[in-house]
Amino acid sequence: MEMYVTFKYVHVIAAIATISGFVLRGIWMLRASPNLQHPAAKIAPHILDTVFLLAGLGLLWLLRLNPLTQPWLLAKFAGLAAYVLLGMIAIRRGPTKRIRTIAFASAVMAFAYVVGVAMAKSPLSWLAM
């Protein structure tokens, strides 16, 4: 049980750090800040996202959960994939500032959906509470 609590706290803290860093980089993108080109702004998100993912996978392993048989976990992974893809468009790949801005707002909403799914343990996310 102690290991579960450790993995859960690491997962939650990494989630908070991940979205916080993303919002900061999104603000920098909107302001066309040179900070977005700093090496730490390019490397840290990968480290945080890896910790976030590994802690989540550790929880799956500890709880012996199969994401293919749990609709809420499938929804969580789908929301996470949407967050990552939209985040790439927002920070790097969007051809115009308008598209990057829309992708940024959409990525934040996708992350909020994932948090709701995790809390409610339902694909309905916040609507299930």
VMD Tcl script that builds the backbone (N, CA, C; Angstrom):
set m [mol new atoms 387]
animate dup $m
set s [atomselect $m all]
$s set {name element resname resid chain x y z} {
  {N N MET 1 A 0.822 -1.194 0.000}
  {CA C MET 1 A 0.000 0.000 0.000}
  {C C MET 1 A 0.864 1.255 0.000}
  {N N GLU 2 A 2.003 1.190 0.685}
  {CA C GLU 2 A 2.900 2.345 0.737}
  {C C GLU 2 A 3.417 2.699 -0.661}
  {N N MET 3 A 3.699 1.663 -1.463}
  {CA C MET 3 A 4.178 1.885 -2.820}
  {C C MET 3 A 3.086 2.544 -3.666}
  {N N TYR 4 A 1.836 2.129 -3.466}
  {CA C TYR 4 A 0.712 2.735 -4.193}
  {C C TYR 4 A 0.633 4.226 -3.895}
  {N N VAL 5 A 0.723 4.595 -2.638}
  {CA C VAL 5 A 0.630 6.004 -2.240}
  {C C VAL 5 A 1.778 6.796 -2.871}
  {N N THR 6 A 2.970 6.224 -2.880}
  {CA C THR 6 A 4.121 6.897 -3.484}
  {C C THR 6 A 3.886 7.134 -4.969}
  {N N PHE 7 A 3.480 6.081 -5.685}
  {CA C PHE 7 A 3.223 6.221 -7.118}
  {C C PHE 7 A 2.105 7.228 -7.390}
  {N N LYS 8 A 1.068 7.188 -6.564}
  {CA C LYS 8 A -0.052 8.098 -6.779}
  {C C LYS 8 A 0.379 9.550 -6.583}
  {N N TYR 9 A 1.123 9.814 -5.513}
  {CA C TYR 9 A 1.595 11.185 -5.275}
  {C C TYR 9 A 2.540 11.653 -6.382}
  {N N VAL 10 A 3.433 10.786 -6.817}
  {CA C VAL 10 A 4.338 11.151 -7.900}
  {C C VAL 10 A 3.530 11.452 -9.164}
  {N N HIS 11 A 2.522 10.623 -9.445}
  {CA C HIS 11 A 1.676 10.819 -10.624}
  {C C HIS 11 A 0.929 12.157 -10.549}
  {N N VAL 12 A 0.338 12.444 -9.417}
  {CA C VAL 12 A -0.424 13.690 -9.250}
  {C C VAL 12 A 0.499 14.904 -9.311}
  {N N ILE 13 A 1.633 14.844 -8.633}
  {CA C ILE 13 A 2.573 15.970 -8.658}
  {C C ILE 13 A 3.107 16.184 -10.068}
  {N N ALA 14 A 3.416 15.092 -10.768}
  {CA C ALA 14 A 3.892 15.213 -12.145}
  {C C ALA 14 A 2.803 15.784 -13.047}
  {N N ALA 15 A 1.547 15.417 -12.807}
  {CA C ALA 15 A 0.438 15.971 -13.601}
  {C C ALA 15 A 0.343 17.475 -13.393}
  {N N ILE 16 A 0.443 17.903 -12.160}
  {CA C ILE 16 A 0.380 19.341 -11.853}
  {C C ILE 16 A 1.564 20.069 -12.497}
  {N N ALA 17 A 2.751 19.483 -12.395}
  {CA C ALA 17 A 3.942 20.096 -12.985}
  {C C ALA 17 A 3.837 20.137 -14.511}
  {N N THR 18 A 3.295 19.068 -15.092}
  {CA C THR 18 A 3.153 18.996 -16.547}
  {C C THR 18 A 2.226 20.086 -17.070}
  {N N ILE 19 A 1.053 20.201 -16.483}
  {CA C ILE 19 A 0.100 21.196 -16.985}
  {C C ILE 19 A 0.574 22.606 -16.662}
  {N N SER 20 A 1.212 22.781 -15.526}
  {CA C SER 20 A 1.750 24.110 -15.179}
  {C C SER 20 A 2.807 24.545 -16.187}
  {N N GLY 21 A 3.710 23.651 -16.504}
  {CA C GLY 21 A 4.743 23.956 -17.490}
  {C C GLY 21 A 4.161 24.203 -18.861}
  {N N PHE 22 A 3.136 23.434 -19.219}
  {CA C PHE 22 A 2.495 23.622 -20.520}
  {C C PHE 22 A 1.818 24.986 -20.603}
  {N N VAL 23 A 1.117 25.364 -19.545}
  {CA C VAL 23 A 0.454 26.678 -19.538}
  {C C VAL 23 A 1.499 27.792 -19.637}
  {N N LEU 24 A 2.602 27.655 -18.917}
  {CA C LEU 24 A 3.660 28.659 -18.999}
  {C C LEU 24 A 4.204 28.753 -20.425}
  {N N ARG 25 A 4.497 27.607 -21.030}
  {CA C ARG 25 A 4.997 27.621 -22.402}
  {C C ARG 25 A 3.942 28.150 -23.370}
  {N N GLY 26 A 2.666 27.892 -23.082}
  {CA C GLY 26 A 1.592 28.439 -23.912}
  {C C GLY 26 A 1.536 29.958 -23.833}
  {N N ILE 27 A 1.726 30.489 -22.641}
  {CA C ILE 27 A 1.761 31.950 -22.467}
  {C C ILE 27 A 2.953 32.522 -23.224}
  {N N TRP 28 A 4.094 31.848 -23.127}
  {CA C TRP 28 A 5.267 32.300 -23.867}
  {C C TRP 28 A 5.004 32.267 -25.371}
  {N N MET 29 A 4.294 31.232 -25.825}
  {CA C MET 29 A 3.972 31.136 -27.250}
  {C C MET 29 A 3.091 32.311 -27.657}
  {N N LEU 30 A 2.082 32.619 -26.858}
  {CA C LEU 30 A 1.168 33.722 -27.172}
  {C C LEU 30 A 1.898 35.061 -27.210}
  {N N ARG 31 A 2.897 35.215 -26.365}
  {CA C ARG 31 A 3.663 36.468 -26.289}
  {C C ARG 31 A 4.895 36.471 -27.189}
  {N N ALA 32 A 5.098 35.378 -27.917}
  {CA C ALA 32 A 6.282 35.222 -28.772}
  {C C ALA 32 A 7.564 35.458 -27.969}
  {N N SER 33 A 7.602 34.907 -26.775}
  {CA C SER 33 A 8.740 35.087 -25.876}
  {C C SER 33 A 9.924 34.226 -26.308}
  {N N PRO 34 A 11.127 34.777 -26.232}
  {CA C PRO 34 A 12.323 33.976 -26.527}
  {C C PRO 34 A 12.552 32.872 -25.483}
  {N N ASN 35 A 11.880 32.968 -24.332}
  {CA C ASN 35 A 12.016 31.924 -23.307}
  {C C ASN 35 A 11.617 30.549 -23.838}
  {N N LEU 36 A 10.736 30.535 -24.821}
  {CA C LEU 36 A 10.264 29.274 -25.398}
  {C C LEU 36 A 11.403 28.517 -26.079}
  {N N GLN 37 A 12.458 29.232 -26.454}
  {CA C GLN 37 A 13.601 28.605 -27.129}
  {C C GLN 37 A 14.706 28.178 -26.162}
  {N N HIS 38 A 14.539 28.480 -24.885}
  {CA C HIS 38 A 15.555 28.103 -23.888}
  {C C HIS 38 A 15.631 26.576 -23.808}
  {N N PRO 39 A 16.842 26.025 -23.697}
  {CA C PRO 39 A 16.978 24.565 -23.628}
  {C C PRO 39 A 16.125 23.912 -22.530}
  {N N ALA 40 A 16.014 24.560 -21.371}
  {CA C ALA 40 A 15.203 23.975 -20.290}
  {C C ALA 40 A 13.735 23.886 -20.687}
  {N N ALA 41 A 13.257 24.853 -21.465}
  {CA C ALA 41 A 11.867 24.844 -21.903}
  {C C ALA 41 A 11.613 23.751 -22.930}
  {N N LYS 42 A 12.670 23.264 -23.525}
  {CA C LYS 42 A 12.534 22.185 -24.508}
  {C C LYS 42 A 12.755 20.808 -23.890}
  {N N ILE 43 A 13.567 20.731 -22.839}
  {CA C ILE 43 A 13.919 19.433 -22.244}
  {C C ILE 43 A 13.003 19.065 -21.077}
  {N N ALA 44 A 12.725 20.014 -20.198}
  {CA C ALA 44 A 11.943 19.734 -18.982}
  {C C ALA 44 A 10.589 19.078 -19.270}
  {N N PRO 45 A 9.836 19.522 -20.288}
  {CA C PRO 45 A 8.539 18.879 -20.525}
  {C C PRO 45 A 8.657 17.381 -20.803}
  {N N HIS 46 A 9.714 16.988 -21.506}
  {CA C HIS 46 A 9.895 15.564 -21.800}
  {C C HIS 46 A 10.179 14.767 -20.523}
  {N N ILE 47 A 10.962 15.348 -19.647}
  {CA C ILE 47 A 11.273 14.684 -18.374}
  {C C ILE 47 A 10.009 14.568 -17.520}
  {N N LEU 48 A 9.276 15.676 -17.383}
  {CA C LEU 48 A 8.037 15.660 -16.583}
  {C C LEU 48 A 7.019 14.685 -17.152}
  {N N ASP 49 A 6.842 14.711 -18.472}
  {CA C ASP 49 A 5.858 13.819 -19.093}
  {C C ASP 49 A 6.243 12.354 -18.928}
  {N N THR 50 A 7.539 12.067 -18.958}
  {CA C THR 50 A 8.003 10.688 -18.762}
  {C C THR 50 A 7.724 10.227 -17.336}
  {N N VAL 51 A 8.009 11.068 -16.359}
  {CA C VAL 51 A 7.724 10.735 -14.960}
  {C C VAL 51 A 6.217 10.522 -14.774}
  {N N PHE 52 A 5.427 11.427 -15.351}
  {CA C PHE 52 A 3.961 11.345 -15.288}
  {C C PHE 52 A 3.475 10.002 -15.849}
  {N N LEU 53 A 3.945 9.652 -17.034}
  {CA C LEU 53 A 3.530 8.410 -17.685}
  {C C LEU 53 A 4.011 7.179 -16.915}
  {N N LEU 54 A 5.267 7.178 -16.494}
  {CA C LEU 54 A 5.799 6.020 -15.771}
  {C C LEU 54 A 5.092 5.809 -14.432}
  {N N ALA 55 A 4.783 6.888 -13.736}
  {CA C ALA 55 A 4.045 6.744 -12.472}
  {C C ALA 55 A 2.645 6.192 -12.736}
  {N N GLY 56 A 2.011 6.649 -13.811}
  {CA C GLY 56 A 0.688 6.118 -14.170}
  {C C GLY 56 A 0.752 4.641 -14.519}
  {N N LEU 57 A 1.767 4.263 -15.290}
  {CA C LEU 57 A 1.932 2.846 -15.626}
  {C C LEU 57 A 2.257 2.023 -14.384}
  {N N GLY 58 A 3.012 2.616 -13.473}
  {CA C GLY 58 A 3.291 1.938 -12.203}
  {C C GLY 58 A 2.016 1.689 -11.420}
  {N N LEU 59 A 1.118 2.650 -11.425}
  {CA C LEU 59 A -0.174 2.462 -10.750}
  {C C LEU 59 A -0.979 1.349 -11.410}
  {N N LEU 60 A -0.972 1.316 -12.732}
  {CA C LEU 60 A -1.679 0.230 -13.440}
  {C C LEU 60 A -1.121 -1.125 -13.030}
  {N N TRP 61 A 0.194 -1.210 -12.966}
  {CA C TRP 61 A 0.849 -2.463 -12.605}
  {C C TRP 61 A 0.527 -2.851 -11.161}
  {N N LEU 62 A 0.651 -1.891 -10.240}
  {CA C LEU 62 A 0.382 -2.183 -8.829}
  {C C LEU 62 A -1.062 -2.618 -8.594}
  {N N LEU 63 A -1.981 -1.972 -9.292}
  {CA C LEU 63 A -3.408 -2.272 -9.110}
  {C C LEU 63 A -3.885 -3.404 -10.017}
  {N N ARG 64 A -2.975 -3.894 -10.851}
  {CA C ARG 64 A -3.294 -4.969 -11.805}
  {C C ARG 64 A -4.503 -4.600 -12.665}
  {N N LEU 65 A -4.479 -3.369 -13.185}
  {CA C LEU 65 A -5.566 -2.895 -14.040}
  {C C LEU 65 A -5.182 -3.048 -15.501}
  {N N ASN 66 A -6.109 -3.548 -16.300}
  {CA C ASN 66 A -5.913 -3.657 -17.735}
  {C C ASN 66 A -6.678 -2.513 -18.385}
  {N N PRO 67 A -5.976 -1.559 -18.991}
  {CA C PRO 67 A -6.668 -0.413 -19.574}
  {C C PRO 67 A -7.632 -0.795 -20.690}
  {N N LEU 68 A -7.427 -1.955 -21.303}
  {CA C LEU 68 A -8.320 -2.380 -22.386}
  {C C LEU 68 A -9.672 -2.868 -21.872}
  {N N THR 69 A -9.746 -3.149 -20.565}
  {CA C THR 69 A -11.016 -3.628 -19.999}
  {C C THR 69 A -11.679 -2.588 -19.101}
  {N N GLN 70 A -11.054 -1.441 -18.968}
  {CA C GLN 70 A -11.581 -0.370 -18.114}
  {C C GLN 70 A -11.918 0.841 -18.990}
  {N N PRO 71 A -13.197 1.096 -19.254}
  {CA C PRO 71 A -13.564 2.216 -20.138}
  {C C PRO 71 A -12.992 3.561 -19.684}
  {N N TRP 72 A -12.924 3.790 -18.385}
  {CA C TRP 72 A -12.413 5.077 -17.921}
  {C C TRP 72 A -10.921 5.228 -18.208}
  {N N LEU 73 A -10.176 4.101 -18.158}
  {CA C LEU 73 A -8.745 4.176 -18.482}
  {C C LEU 73 A -8.528 4.393 -19.981}
  {N N LEU 74 A -9.359 3.762 -20.802}
  {CA C LEU 74 A -9.278 4.014 -22.243}
  {C C LEU 74 A -9.556 5.481 -22.543}
  {N N ALA 75 A -10.558 6.041 -21.858}
  {CA C ALA 75 A -10.895 7.458 -22.043}
  {C C ALA 75 A -9.734 8.336 -21.579}
  {N N LYS 76 A -9.100 7.951 -20.496}
  {CA C LYS 76 A -7.969 8.722 -19.974}
  {C C LYS 76 A -6.816 8.715 -20.970}
  {N N PHE 77 A -6.506 7.554 -21.541}
  {CA C PHE 77 A -5.443 7.467 -22.532}
  {C C PHE 77 A -5.798 8.250 -23.801}
  {N N ALA 78 A -7.055 8.181 -24.216}
  {CA C ALA 78 A -7.485 8.937 -25.399}
  {C C ALA 78 A -7.362 10.439 -25.145}
  {N N GLY 79 A -7.785 10.881 -23.969}
  {CA C GLY 79 A -7.657 12.295 -23.617}
  {C C GLY 79 A -6.208 12.723 -23.535}
  {N N LEU 80 A -5.365 11.851 -23.013}
  {CA C LEU 80 A -3.934 12.153 -22.920}
  {C C LEU 80 A -3.318 12.256 -24.319}
  {N N ALA 81 A -3.711 11.369 -25.219}
  {CA C ALA 81 A -3.214 11.430 -26.601}
  {C C ALA 81 A -3.660 12.738 -27.259}
  {N N ALA 82 A -4.913 13.139 -27.037}
  {CA C ALA 82 A -5.404 14.402 -27.586}
  {C C ALA 82 A -4.603 15.574 -27.021}
  {N N TYR 83 A -4.340 15.550 -25.723}
  {CA C TYR 83 A -3.551 16.601 -25.067}
  {C C TYR 83 A -2.167 16.712 -25.703}
  {N N VAL 84 A -1.518 15.586 -25.913}
  {CA C VAL 84 A -0.160 15.593 -26.481}
  {C C VAL 84 A -0.183 16.123 -27.918}
  {N N LEU 85 A -1.108 15.628 -28.728}
  {CA C LEU 85 A -1.173 16.080 -30.125}
  {C C LEU 85 A -1.510 17.560 -30.223}
  {N N LEU 86 A -2.490 17.992 -29.456}
  {CA C LEU 86 A -2.859 19.413 -29.468}
  {C C LEU 86 A -1.725 20.268 -28.916}
  {N N GLY 87 A -1.032 19.750 -27.915}
  {CA C GLY 87 A 0.102 20.471 -27.352}
  {C C GLY 87 A 1.220 20.655 -28.359}
  {N N MET 88 A 1.475 19.647 -29.171}
  {CA C MET 88 A 2.501 19.773 -30.209}
  {C C MET 88 A 2.110 20.844 -31.224}
  {N N ILE 89 A 0.850 20.877 -31.586}
  {CA C ILE 89 A 0.377 21.905 -32.518}
  {C C ILE 89 A 0.495 23.282 -31.875}
  {N N ALA 90 A 0.131 23.375 -30.609}
  {CA C ALA 90 A 0.140 24.668 -29.912}
  {C C ALA 90 A 1.536 25.239 -29.756}
  {N N ILE 91 A 2.493 24.415 -29.393}
  {CA C ILE 91 A 3.816 24.918 -29.052}
  {C C ILE 91 A 4.770 24.927 -30.249}
  {N N ARG 92 A 4.630 23.971 -31.160}
  {CA C ARG 92 A 5.631 23.866 -32.223}
  {C C ARG 92 A 5.082 23.830 -33.636}
  {N N ARG 93 A 4.040 23.074 -33.844}
  {CA C ARG 93 A 3.671 22.704 -35.211}
  {C C ARG 93 A 2.598 23.585 -35.863}
  {N N GLY 94 A 1.889 24.366 -35.075}
  {CA C GLY 94 A 0.820 25.181 -35.650}
  {C C GLY 94 A 1.366 26.206 -36.624}
  {N N PRO 95 A 0.824 26.253 -37.853}
  {CA C PRO 95 A 1.371 27.167 -38.865}
  {C C PRO 95 A 1.069 28.646 -38.604}
  {N N THR 96 A 0.010 28.927 -37.848}
  {CA C THR 96 A -0.322 30.320 -37.548}
  {C C THR 96 A -0.556 30.471 -36.045}
  {N N LYS 97 A -0.456 31.695 -35.574}
  {CA C LYS 97 A -0.688 31.950 -34.155}
  {C C LYS 97 A -2.129 31.608 -33.777}
  {N N ARG 98 A -3.065 31.872 -34.677}
  {CA C ARG 98 A -4.479 31.556 -34.407}
  {C C ARG 98 A -4.666 30.051 -34.186}
  {N N ILE 99 A -4.079 29.253 -35.051}
  {CA C ILE 99 A -4.186 27.791 -34.918}
  {C C ILE 99 A -3.493 27.327 -33.644}
  {N N ARG 100 A -2.327 27.889 -33.335}
  {CA C ARG 100 A -1.615 27.522 -32.105}
  {C C ARG 100 A -2.434 27.903 -30.875}
  {N N THR 101 A -3.099 29.060 -30.925}
  {CA C THR 101 A -3.922 29.499 -29.793}
  {C C THR 101 A -5.109 28.573 -29.583}
  {N N ILE 102 A -5.774 28.202 -30.655}
  {CA C ILE 102 A -6.914 27.276 -30.562}
  {C C ILE 102 A -6.441 25.916 -30.043}
  {N N ALA 103 A -5.307 25.449 -30.543}
  {CA C ALA 103 A -4.756 24.166 -30.092}
  {C C ALA 103 A -4.367 24.233 -28.618}
  {N N PHE 104 A -3.816 25.369 -28.192}
  {CA C PHE 104 A -3.435 25.555 -26.793}
  {C C PHE 104 A -4.662 25.441 -25.888}
  {N N ALA 105 A -5.717 26.187 -26.202}
  {CA C ALA 105 A -6.944 26.142 -25.390}
  {C C ALA 105 A -7.548 24.737 -25.411}
  {N N SER 106 A -7.520 24.095 -26.561}
  {CA C SER 106 A -8.072 22.741 -26.683}
  {C C SER 106 A -7.253 21.727 -25.888}
  {N N ALA 107 A -5.933 21.896 -25.873}
  {CA C ALA 107 A -5.069 20.993 -25.103}
  {C C ALA 107 A -5.347 21.132 -23.608}
  {N N VAL 108 A -5.531 22.353 -23.142}
  {CA C VAL 108 A -5.853 22.560 -21.722}
  {C C VAL 108 A -7.193 21.903 -21.391}
  {N N MET 109 A -8.167 22.026 -22.300}
  {CA C MET 109 A -9.474 21.374 -22.073}
  {C C MET 109 A -9.338 19.853 -22.076}
  {N N ALA 110 A -8.497 19.315 -22.958}
  {CA C ALA 110 A -8.277 17.865 -22.989}
  {C C ALA 110 A -7.656 17.395 -21.679}
  {N N PHE 111 A -6.709 18.178 -21.150}
  {CA C PHE 111 A -6.090 17.819 -19.879}
  {C C PHE 111 A -7.122 17.861 -18.754}
  {N N ALA 112 A -7.983 18.877 -18.768}
  {CA C ALA 112 A -9.040 18.981 -17.754}
  {C C ALA 112 A -9.982 17.779 -17.851}
  {N N TYR 113 A -10.267 17.336 -19.065}
  {CA C TYR 113 A -11.093 16.142 -19.253}
  {C C TYR 113 A -10.418 14.931 -18.612}
  {N N VAL 114 A -9.113 14.768 -18.832}
  {CA C VAL 114 A -8.369 13.637 -18.269}
  {C C VAL 114 A -8.416 13.670 -16.747}
  {N N VAL 115 A -8.255 14.839 -16.169}
  {CA C VAL 115 A -8.326 14.964 -14.704}
  {C C VAL 115 A -9.716 14.548 -14.211}
  {N N GLY 116 A -10.754 14.993 -14.899}
  {CA C GLY 116 A -12.119 14.615 -14.526}
  {C C GLY 116 A -12.347 13.117 -14.629}
  {N N VAL 117 A -11.812 12.507 -15.680}
  {CA C VAL 117 A -11.927 11.048 -15.846}
  {C C VAL 117 A -11.232 10.343 -14.690}
  {N N ALA 118 A -10.041 10.807 -14.340}
  {CA C ALA 118 A -9.286 10.181 -13.251}
  {C C ALA 118 A -10.029 10.300 -11.919}
  {N N MET 119 A -10.621 11.444 -11.685}
  {CA C MET 119 A -11.318 11.654 -10.411}
  {C C MET 119 A -12.633 10.885 -10.343}
  {N N ALA 120 A -13.377 10.879 -11.441}
  {CA C ALA 120 A -14.690 10.227 -11.453}
  {C C ALA 120 A -14.600 8.747 -11.791}
  {N N LYS 121 A -13.468 8.325 -12.331}
  {CA C LYS 121 A -13.301 6.947 -12.832}
  {C C LYS 121 A -14.436 6.611 -13.808}
  {N N SER 122 A -14.692 7.606 -14.681}
  {CA C SER 122 A -15.760 7.467 -15.683}
  {C C SER 122 A -15.375 8.254 -16.926}
  {N N PRO 123 A -15.687 7.709 -18.112}
  {CA C PRO 123 A -15.448 8.449 -19.336}
  {C C PRO 123 A -16.277 9.738 -19.428}
  {N N LEU 124 A -17.294 9.856 -18.591}
  {CA C LEU 124 A -18.105 11.073 -18.574}
  {C C LEU 124 A -17.366 12.236 -17.917}
  {N N SER 125 A -16.235 11.939 -17.291}
  {CA C SER 125 A -15.391 12.948 -16.680}
  {C C SER 125 A -16.174 13.754 -15.644}
  {N N TRP 126 A -16.134 15.064 -15.746}
  {CA C TRP 126 A -16.759 15.947 -14.758}
  {C C TRP 126 A -18.269 15.771 -14.710}
  {N N LEU 127 A -18.868 15.323 -15.789}
  {CA C LEU 127 A -20.326 15.146 -15.813}
  {C C LEU 127 A -20.782 13.985 -14.925}
  {N N ALA 128 A -19.859 13.095 -14.590}
  {CA C ALA 128 A -20.221 11.932 -13.751}
  {C C ALA 128 A -20.239 12.279 -12.275}
  {N N MET 129 A -19.734 13.452 -11.914}
  {CA C MET 129 A -19.663 13.788 -10.485}
  {C C MET 129 A -20.868 14.594 -10.029}
}
mol reanalyze $m
mol bondsrecalc $m
mol representation Tube
mol addrep $m
